[in-house]
Amino acid sequence: MKVKGLRWVIIGLIFIATVINYIDRSALGIMWGGLDKEGTIAHSLNLTKEHYALILNIFMVAYALGQLFSGKLFDKVGTRIGYVISIGIWGLSSFLHSTVRGLFSIAIFRSTLGLSEAGNWPGAVKSNAEWFPIKERAIAQGLFNAGASIGSVIAPILIASLFVAYGWRITFMVVGSFGMLWIIPWLLINKAGPKKHPWITEEEQKFIVEGQSEADQKATEGTKGKSLKEILSYKESWAVVVGRFFLEPIWWLFVGWMPIYLFDVYGFNVKEVGMFLWVPYVGAAVGSIAGGFVSGKIIAKTNSIDKGRKTTIFVGGVIMLLGLIATVLIGDTAEKFVAIVFVVLFGFQFAISNVQTLPSDFFSGKSVGSLAGLGGMIGVFSVIVMNFLVPLVVDKFSYTPIFIAIAIFVPLGVAAIYFFARKIQSVEI
């Protein structure tokens, strides 16, 4: 049996995994509520906003370590088995949230969720490097990244509906089962890489291999990946590390704190959060696909990976910056705020699809997961600092200083990529 466009089937499965990933991680914030919101997690377990910040950071620390470890894991065991391990553990962890009785138990399952969910990102970057020629990688990354946005669109509606009907414990059981079911089609379809898959057509195999870098073409199963010390000896690697350090907090601020912002500032209940929260992620989904598409078109027209990546990163940065400034100046109603965040997340995803593709632009497949995981880990550490500061700043002032801080991060992140990667191309030539 031969399947035309098999690479798109593979990225389609990773897209679905990413949707599940964001449904699972969004559930806690959507159902958290507050001490005065009867039936919510906070009310049921007698937990405060400070407890939420602590739990969020426990997740993020585990997620940061998971980025690094899973990058190495995927480089060692491959994407097929790497995904089985990652999504199997995170699906079970999400399911077991239904059994928690207090801060300690929820922290345990939140940490195992963070460790395992992190694998989705270096795993996807590595899979894209294996299955796509260079000129298609940004659109493939955009499609996969759109899964995060679509998951965030689906999550508020799905989780709020399940919460209203069955409560938060049953909701965790339902969403936790999705990941474990996903493993079945993944093992059936993703039998091997493109060089050995029995279902791939000769035309597609040739198209993929000839469109990859010289280092990727020469790589074999016995080719060893570089150590992190070797990877960081290249100046270009720091474009990924420093760029993600400054850019990651923008996405995570809204993923982690937007439900709480709507609870606090506008007095929303869980159902109202579900009605509003999905809207910005539509912008993120569109931006994710658009960023990959535009980058691919520029590369095809100019035959320059450098121009394709940097142009889209710069444009996305400008959109993000203008949107974040607008949150401070005109975001004074729930409707305006949600509309502005729509623009911010569009800009973020327009740029980040290309930022996350950089490891595969610089290195061959055996090192891609390691750099992607390291960049993700460093990015998450800046998010952890932000999560500690948010409740302190909000209680003393408001959310405005937080929005100003991440607005300043945008030009710093974009500038880091331009500075460290003077020309985006393979460093192994």
C-alpha positions in Angstrom: 0.0 0.0 0.0 1.3 3.5 -0.9 -0.1 6.7 0.5 0.3 9.9 -1.4 1.3 12.9 0.8 2.2 10.6 3.8 4.2 13.5 5.4 0.9 15.5 5.7 -0.7 12.5 7.5 2.2 12.4 10.0 2.0 16.1 10.7 -1.8 15.7 10.9 -1.4 13.2 13.7 1.0 15.6 15.5 -1.5 18.4 15.0 -4.1 16.3 16.8 -1.7 15.4 19.6 -1.1 19.2 20.1 -4.8 19.9 20.2 -5.1 17.2 23.0 -2.0 18.7 24.7 -3.6 22.1 25.0 -7.0 20.7 26.1 -5.3 18.9 28.9 -3.1 21.8 30.1 -6.0 24.3 29.8 -8.4 22.4 32.0 -7.0 23.5 35.3 -7.1 27.2 34.7 -10.6 27.1 33.2 -12.1 25.1 36.1 -10.0 26.8 38.8 -12.5 29.6 39.6 -12.1 31.0 43.1 -13.0 30.4 46.7 -16.3 32.1 46.1 -17.1 30.1 42.9 -19.0 27.1 44.1 -18.1 23.8 42.5 -14.8 25.0 41.1 -11.4 23.4 41.9 -10.4 26.4 44.1 -13.7 26.2 46.1 -13.6 22.4 46.4 -10.0 22.1 47.5 -9.9 25.5 49.4 -7.1 26.8 47.3 -6.2 30.5 46.6 -4.7 32.5 43.7 -1.3 32.1 45.4 -1.7 28.4 45.4 -2.6 28.6 41.6 0.6 30.5 40.9 2.6 27.9 42.9 0.9 25.0 41.0 1.5 26.8 37.7 5.2 27.1 38.4 5.5 23.5 39.5 4.1 22.6 36.1 6.4 25.1 34.4 9.6 23.8 36.2 8.7 20.2 35.2 7.9 21.4 31.7 11.3 23.2 31.4 13.1 20.0 32.5 10.9 18.0 30.3 11.9 20.1 27.3 15.6 19.3 27.8 15.2 15.6 28.7 12.6 14.9 26.0 14.8 16.6 23.3 17.5 14.1 24.1 15.0 11.3 24.4 13.6 11.9 21.0 17.1 12.1 19.5 17.9 8.8 21.1 14.8 6.6 20.6 13.2 8.5 17.6 9.9 10.2 17.2 7.8 7.1 17.0 8.6 5.7 20.4 9.3 9.1 21.9 5.7 10.2 21.3 4.3 7.0 22.8 6.2 7.6 26.0 5.4 11.3 26.1 1.6 11.3 25.3 1.1 8.1 27.3 2.4 9.6 30.5 0.6 13.0 30.0 -2.7 11.3 29.2 -2.5 9.3 32.4 -1.4 12.3 34.4 -4.3 14.4 33.2 -6.8 11.5 34.0 -5.3 11.2 37.5 -6.1 14.9 38.2 -9.6 13.6 38.9 -8.3 11.9 42.1 -6.7 14.9 43.8 -7.6 15.8 47.3 -5.4 18.9 48.0 -2.4 21.0 47.0 0.2 18.1 47.3 -1.6 15.6 45.1 -2.5 18.2 42.5 1.2 19.3 42.5 2.4 15.7 41.9 0.2 15.1 38.9 0.8 18.6 37.5 4.6 17.9 37.6 4.2 14.6 35.7 1.9 16.4 33.2 4.5 19.1 32.6 7.4 16.6 32.2 5.6 14.6 29.6 3.7 17.3 27.7 7.0 19.1 27.0 8.0 16.2 24.7 5.4 17.3 22.1 7.5 20.3 21.0 11.0 19.0 20.4 9.3 15.8 19.0 7.4 17.8 16.5 10.4 19.9 15.4 12.4 16.7 15.0 9.6 15.0 13.0 9.3 18.0 10.7 13.1 17.9 10.1 12.7 14.2 9.1 9.6 14.4 7.0 9.7 17.8 5.3 12.1 19.6 2.9 13.5 22.9 4.2 11.1 25.0 2.2 8.0 23.3 3.7 9.2 23.1 7.3 7.7 26.5 8.4 4.3 25.7 7.0 4.5 22.2 8.6 5.5 23.8 11.9 2.7 26.3 11.5 0.1 23.5 11.0 1.4 21.7 14.1 1.5 25.0 16.1 -2.1 25.7 15.0 -3.0 22.6 17.1 -2.0 24.6 20.2 -4.4 27.4 19.2 -7.2 25.0 18.1 -6.8 23.1 21.3 -7.2 26.5 23.2 -10.3 27.3 21.1 -11.9 23.9 21.8 -10.8 23.7 25.5 -13.0 26.5 27.0 -16.1 25.4 25.3 -15.6 21.7 25.8 -14.3 21.9 29.4 -16.9 24.5 30.5 -19.7 22.3 29.1 -18.3 19.1 30.8 -17.8 21.0 34.0 -21.4 22.4 34.1 -22.8 18.9 33.3 -20.5 16.6 35.3 -18.1 18.6 37.5 -14.4 18.9 37.4 -13.4 15.4 38.4 -15.3 13.7 35.5 -14.0 16.4 33.1 -10.4 15.4 33.9 -11.3 11.7 33.3 -12.7 12.5 29.9 -9.9 14.8 28.6 -7.2 12.5 30.0 -8.4 9.6 27.9 -7.9 11.4 24.6 -4.1 11.1 24.6 -4.1 7.4 25.4 -6.5 6.7 22.5 -4.3 8.8 20.1 -1.4 6.3 20.5 -3.3 3.7 18.5 -3.3 5.4 15.1 0.1 6.8 15.7 1.7 3.3 16.0 -0.3 2.0 13.1 0.6 4.8 10.7 4.0 6.0 11.7 5.8 2.8 11.0 9.2 4.3 10.1 10.9 7.4 8.8 10.6 8.6 5.2 13.7 6.7 4.1 12.2 3.3 5.1 8.4 3.7 5.5 6.7 1.0 3.5 3.7 3.3 2.5 5.7 6.2 1.1 5.8 6.8 -2.7 9.1 7.1 -4.5 8.1 10.6 -5.6 7.5 11.8 -2.1 10.6 10.1 -0.7 12.7 11.8 -3.4 11.0 15.2 -2.8 11.7 15.0 0.9 15.3 13.8 0.8 16.4 16.1 -2.0 14.9 19.1 -0.2 16.8 18.6 3.0 20.2 20.0 3.9 23.4 18.2 2.8 24.0 17.1 6.5 20.5 15.6 6.7 21.0 13.8 3.4 24.3 12.2 4.6 22.9 11.3 8.0 22.4 7.6 8.8 21.0 5.7 11.7 24.5 5.4 13.1 25.1 9.2 12.9 25.6 10.6 16.4 24.0 13.9 17.5 26.1 16.7 19.0 26.3 17.2 22.7 24.7 20.3 24.2 28.2 21.8 24.7 29.0 21.3 21.0 25.6 22.7 20.0 26.1 25.9 22.1 29.6 26.4 20.7 27.8 27.7 17.6 26.8 31.3 17.9 23.6 30.5 15.8 22.3 28.3 18.6 22.0 31.3 20.9 19.5 32.8 18.5 17.1 30.0 19.5 18.0 30.1 23.2 17.9 33.9 23.8 15.1 34.5 21.3 12.8 32.0 23.1 13.8 33.3 26.5 12.2 36.7 25.6 9.3 35.5 23.4 7.9 32.5 25.4 6.4 34.6 28.3 4.1 36.4 25.8 2.2 33.2 24.9 2.3 31.7 28.4 1.0 34.8 30.1 -2.3 34.5 28.2 -2.4 30.7 28.4 -1.9 30.6 32.2 -3.4 33.9 33.4 -6.1 35.0 31.0 -8.8 32.8 32.7 -7.8 34.3 36.1 -7.7 37.8 34.6 -11.3 37.3 33.4 -12.3 36.0 36.8 -10.6 38.8 38.7 -11.1 41.9 36.5 -14.6 41.2 35.1 -16.0 38.8 37.7 -16.6 36.0 35.2 -17.8 32.6 36.1 -16.6 29.3 34.5 -19.3 29.4 31.8 -18.6 33.0 30.9 -14.8 32.3 30.7 -15.7 29.5 28.3 -17.7 31.9 26.1 -14.8 34.4 25.8 -11.6 32.6 26.2 -11.6 30.7 22.8 -11.7 33.9 20.7 -8.0 34.9 20.9 -6.8 31.4 19.9 -8.6 31.7 16.6 -6.2 34.5 15.9 -3.3 32.3 17.0 -4.4 29.5 14.7 -4.6 31.8 11.7 -1.3 33.4 12.6 0.4 30.1 12.9 -0.6 28.9 9.5 -0.1 32.3 7.9 3.4 32.6 9.3 4.5 29.3 7.8 2.8 30.0 4.5 4.4 33.4 4.1 7.9 32.1 5.1 7.6 29.3 2.6 6.6 31.7 -0.2 9.5 34.1 0.5 12.0 31.1 0.6 10.6 29.8 -2.7 10.8 33.3 -4.4 14.2 34.4 -3.1 15.8 31.0 -2.5 16.9 32.4 0.9 16.0 30.6 4.2 17.4 33.7 6.0 15.0 36.1 4.3 12.0 33.8 4.8 12.5 33.3 8.5 13.6 36.8 9.5 10.9 38.6 7.6 8.1 36.6 9.2 9.7 36.9 12.6 10.1 40.7 12.3 6.5 41.2 11.0 5.1 39.0 13.8 7.1 40.9 16.4 5.7 44.3 15.2 2.1 42.9 15.4 2.8 41.6 18.9 4.3 44.8 20.1 1.4 47.0 18.8 -1.1 44.6 20.4 0.5 44.6 23.8 0.7 48.4 23.8 -3.0 48.4 23.0 -3.8 46.2 26.0 -2.5 49.0 28.2 -4.0 52.0 26.3 -7.4 50.8 25.1 -8.2 47.3 26.6 -10.7 48.6 29.2 -13.6 46.2 28.5 -13.7 42.4 28.2 -14.7 42.6 24.6 -11.8 45.0 23.7 -9.3 43.0 25.7 -10.2 39.7 24.0 -10.1 41.4 20.6 -6.6 42.8 21.3 -5.3 39.5 22.6 -6.6 38.0 19.3 -4.1 40.3 17.5 -1.3 39.6 20.0 -1.5 35.9 19.6 -1.8 36.1 15.8 1.5 38.0 15.8 3.1 35.5 18.3 2.2 32.5 16.2 3.1 34.2 13.0 6.6 34.6 14.3 7.1 31.5 16.5 6.5 28.9 13.8 9.7 30.2 12.2 11.6 30.6 15.5 10.9 26.9 16.4 12.1 25.9 12.9 15.5 27.3 13.4 17.1 24.2 15.1 16.3 22.2 11.9 17.7 25.0 9.8 21.0 25.0 11.7 21.6 21.2 12.4 20.8 17.8 11.0 18.2 15.5 12.5 20.3 13.9 15.3 20.8 17.3 17.0 17.5 19.0 16.2 15.6 17.7 19.2 18.4 18.6 21.6 18.5 22.3 20.5 14.7 22.6 20.3 14.4 21.1 23.8 17.1 23.4 25.3 15.5 26.5 23.7 12.2 25.4 25.1 13.6 24.9 28.6 15.3 28.3 28.7 12.1 30.0 27.4 10.1 28.3 30.2 12.5 29.5 32.9 11.6 33.1 32.0 7.9 32.1 32.2 8.5 30.7 35.7 9.9 34.1 36.8 6.9 35.8 35.3 4.5 33.5 37.1 6.0 34.3 40.4 5.8 38.0 39.7 2.2 38.1 38.4 0.3 37.7 41.7 2.8 40.0 43.6 2.5 42.8 41.0 -1.3 42.4 40.5 -2.0 42.4 44.2 0.1 45.6 44.7 -0.7 47.4 41.4 -2.6 45.8 38.5 -2.0 43.7 35.4 -0.6 46.8 33.5 3.1 46.5 34.6 3.0 42.8 33.4 1.7 43.8 29.9 4.4 46.6 29.7 7.2 44.1 30.7 6.3 41.5 28.0 5.9 44.3 25.4 9.6 45.2 26.1 10.5 41.5 25.6 9.3 41.5 22.0 12.0 43.7 20.4 14.6 42.0 22.6 13.6 38.6 21.4 13.5 39.6 17.7 16.9 41.5 18.0 18.5 38.4 19.6 17.7 36.3 16.5 19.0 38.9 14.1 22.2 39.4 16.2 23.2 35.7 16.9 22.1 34.3 13.5 23.6 36.8 11.0 22.6 34.3 8.3 20.1 31.5 8.9 21.6 28.4 7.2 23.1 25.0 8.1 26.1 25.4 10.3 27.3 21.8 9.3 28.1 22.7 5.7 
